[in-house]
Every structure is written in C-alpha cells, then in structure tokens.
Amino acid sequence: MTVVTGRRTHTPTDTLTIFAIGMRVNTLFRPDAWLPTLAAMGPMIAELSRDPGSGFLGARTLLGWRGPTVLQYWRSTTDLYRYASDTSSRHRPAWTAFNARARKKPGAVGIWHETYQVSAAETMYVDTPVMGLAAATGSEAVGSRSDRAAQRLAAGSR
C-alpha cells in the first residue's frame, strides 16, 4: 500500500452504515469448529467487492488473539439486510453451516455483530495508506475548511 503523505480525511456521504462483525474462538483445540467460520468471511467480502450495486463500500479486518473483527462500510442498512437475507449469496449457506456446527459443538466458537446507522463521521489519516472509511468513500486532503475535528464532523453530517 502506498503511503499518502499529509493530512487526509474521508469523503463525506449522505448515508452510511457501519457493520462490525467478529468471531471469538472459545475453545482453541477445536479448529473443526472455528476454522470453517474463519474461512467463510473472505469469500463473502470478495463476493461483495465484485458487486458495486450491493451497497457494500469496503471493509477492514482487525486481528485479535481470539479471532478477527471485520469493520464493513455500507451505503445503507437496507443494503446490508438485503445481502444478509439473500438466499443466492454466500452469507445464507455460511450462516446455516455455522448454526449446524454450533449445535454439534456448543460454545466452541462465538460470533457477534453490531450495526450502526451513522449520521455523521469524522476521520483523520496522517501519513498512512488510504484505509478505513477513506478507502470506502474516498479520500480528501484536509484544507482550511476541514482543519479541525469539529469542522470535519459537521461536514460529515450532510
């Protein structure tokens, strides 16, 4: 990834949904329970990335010692829920398979998610590659009208 020098912020959008999803490995010696869950996310992100009409804007994966968290950026909750319930997408079979494994090995692996409808967002990236919300919506140089966090937050509520 190319480092972009200087101060940058994301390009504000009219609507934004942030979906945080993660898994937690509760029983380390049961990879048969958690490895398929871990392996399911990449193909879903790839599927969404190939479909600009899905409303998926991008994602960022964060790694923790008990499992990953994926921050997903969506145009709207409607788009997110449409994907989650689409029987022709990769999500439904993965969810069905997770539930079947969870019934056979209760407590071995957990999953969680949080959905946020965002009315405004403020970001700052200094000497980093374009990442996070800026990678999802676009990246802009910080100028005189976006020099302070409060200005950026106000601009992010359009």
C-alpha positions as CSV (number, residue, x, y, z in Angstrom):
1,M,0.0,0.0,0.0
2,T,1.2,3.4,-0.9
3,V,1.6,5.9,2.0
4,V,-0.1,9.2,1.2
5,T,1.7,11.9,3.0
6,G,0.0,14.8,4.7
7,R,-3.3,15.1,6.4
8,R,-6.4,13.4,4.8
9,T,-10.0,12.8,5.7
10,H,-12.7,10.7,4.2
11,T,-15.2,12.0,1.6
12,P,-18.5,12.5,3.4
13,T,-21.6,10.6,2.2
14,D,-25.3,11.2,2.7
15,T,-25.9,7.8,4.4
16,L,-23.5,5.4,6.0
17,T,-23.9,2.1,7.9
18,I,-21.0,0.5,9.7
19,F,-21.4,-3.2,10.4
20,A,-18.9,-4.7,12.8
21,I,-18.8,-8.5,12.8
22,G,-16.4,-10.8,14.6
23,M,-15.8,-14.3,15.8
24,R,-14.4,-15.5,19.1
25,V,-12.5,-18.7,19.4
26,N,-13.6,-20.0,22.8
27,T,-12.0,-23.5,22.5
28,L,-8.6,-23.3,20.9
29,F,-8.2,-27.0,20.4
30,R,-11.4,-27.3,18.3
31,P,-10.3,-25.9,14.9
32,D,-13.0,-28.1,13.4
33,A,-15.5,-25.7,15.0
34,W,-13.9,-22.3,14.3
35,L,-11.8,-22.7,11.2
36,P,-14.8,-23.0,8.8
37,T,-16.2,-19.9,10.4
38,L,-13.0,-18.0,9.9
39,A,-12.7,-19.2,6.3
40,A,-16.2,-18.1,5.4
41,M,-15.7,-14.3,5.7
42,G,-13.1,-13.9,2.9
43,P,-15.3,-15.2,0.1
44,M,-18.2,-13.1,1.3
45,I,-16.1,-9.9,1.2
46,A,-14.8,-10.9,-2.3
47,E,-18.4,-11.5,-3.5
48,L,-19.5,-8.1,-2.2
49,S,-16.4,-6.3,-3.6
50,R,-17.3,-7.6,-7.1
51,D,-20.8,-6.2,-6.9
52,P,-20.9,-2.4,-6.9
53,G,-24.7,-2.4,-6.8
54,S,-24.7,-4.3,-3.5
55,G,-24.2,-1.1,-1.4
56,F,-21.0,-2.6,0.1
57,L,-18.4,0.2,0.2
58,G,-15.4,-1.7,1.7
59,A,-14.1,-3.5,4.8
60,R,-11.2,-3.5,7.2
61,T,-10.1,-6.6,9.1
62,L,-8.7,-6.3,12.6
63,L,-6.9,-9.2,14.2
64,G,-7.1,-10.2,17.9
65,W,-5.7,-13.2,19.6
66,R,-9.1,-14.9,20.0
67,G,-10.3,-14.0,16.5
68,P,-10.9,-11.3,13.9
69,T,-13.2,-8.3,13.7
70,V,-14.3,-7.0,10.3
71,L,-15.5,-3.5,10.0
72,Q,-17.7,-3.2,7.0
73,Y,-18.9,0.1,5.4
74,W,-22.3,0.0,3.7
75,R,-24.3,2.6,1.8
76,S,-27.4,1.8,4.0
77,T,-28.8,-0.7,6.4
78,T,-31.3,-1.7,3.7
79,D,-28.4,-2.8,1.5
80,L,-26.8,-4.7,4.4
81,Y,-30.0,-6.5,5.3
82,R,-30.7,-7.3,1.7
83,Y,-27.4,-9.1,1.4
84,A,-27.8,-10.9,4.7
85,S,-31.2,-12.4,3.7
86,D,-30.3,-13.1,0.0
87,T,-30.6,-16.8,-0.5
88,S,-28.3,-16.7,-3.5
89,S,-25.4,-15.0,-1.7
90,R,-22.6,-16.7,0.2
91,H,-24.0,-15.4,3.6
92,R,-27.0,-17.7,3.9
93,P,-25.2,-21.0,3.4
94,A,-22.4,-19.8,5.7
95,W,-24.9,-18.9,8.4
96,T,-26.7,-22.2,8.1
97,A,-23.4,-24.1,8.3
98,F,-22.3,-22.1,11.4
99,N,-25.6,-22.9,13.2
100,A,-25.3,-26.6,12.4
101,R,-21.7,-26.7,13.7
102,A,-22.7,-24.6,16.8
103,R,-25.4,-27.2,17.7
104,K,-22.8,-30.0,17.5
105,K,-20.0,-28.2,19.4
106,P,-21.8,-25.7,21.6
107,G,-19.6,-22.8,22.9
108,A,-16.5,-23.7,20.9
109,V,-16.8,-20.6,18.7
110,G,-18.9,-17.4,19.1
111,I,-19.9,-14.8,16.6
112,W,-21.2,-11.3,17.1
113,H,-22.2,-8.2,15.2
114,E,-23.1,-4.6,15.7
115,T,-24.8,-2.3,13.2
116,Y,-24.5,1.5,13.3
117,Q,-26.5,3.9,11.2
118,V,-24.1,6.9,11.0
119,S,-25.5,10.4,10.6
120,A,-22.0,12.0,10.7
121,A,-18.4,10.8,10.9
122,E,-15.0,12.5,11.4
123,T,-11.8,11.0,10.3
124,M,-8.1,11.9,10.2
125,Y,-5.3,10.0,8.5
126,V,-1.7,11.3,8.7
127,D,1.0,9.7,6.5
128,T,-0.9,6.4,6.1
129,P,-2.1,4.5,3.1
130,V,-5.8,5.2,2.2
131,M,-7.6,3.0,4.6
132,G,-10.8,2.6,6.7
133,L,-13.6,4.9,5.9
134,A,-11.5,6.9,3.4
135,A,-10.9,3.7,1.4
136,A,-14.7,3.1,1.4
137,T,-15.9,6.6,0.5
138,G,-12.9,8.4,-1.0
139,S,-10.0,10.4,0.4
140,E,-9.6,14.2,0.5
141,A,-6.8,16.5,1.6
142,V,-7.5,18.3,4.8
143,G,-7.9,22.0,4.0
144,S,-8.7,25.2,5.8
145,R,-12.4,24.2,6.0
146,S,-11.6,20.8,7.4
147,D,-8.6,21.6,9.6
148,R,-10.4,20.9,12.9
149,A,-12.2,17.7,14.0
150,A,-15.4,19.7,14.7
151,Q,-15.4,21.0,11.1
152,R,-14.9,17.6,9.7
153,L,-17.7,16.2,11.8
154,A,-20.1,18.9,10.7
155,A,-19.2,18.3,7.1
156,G,-19.8,14.5,7.6
157,S,-23.4,15.2,8.5
158,R,-24.5,16.4,5.1
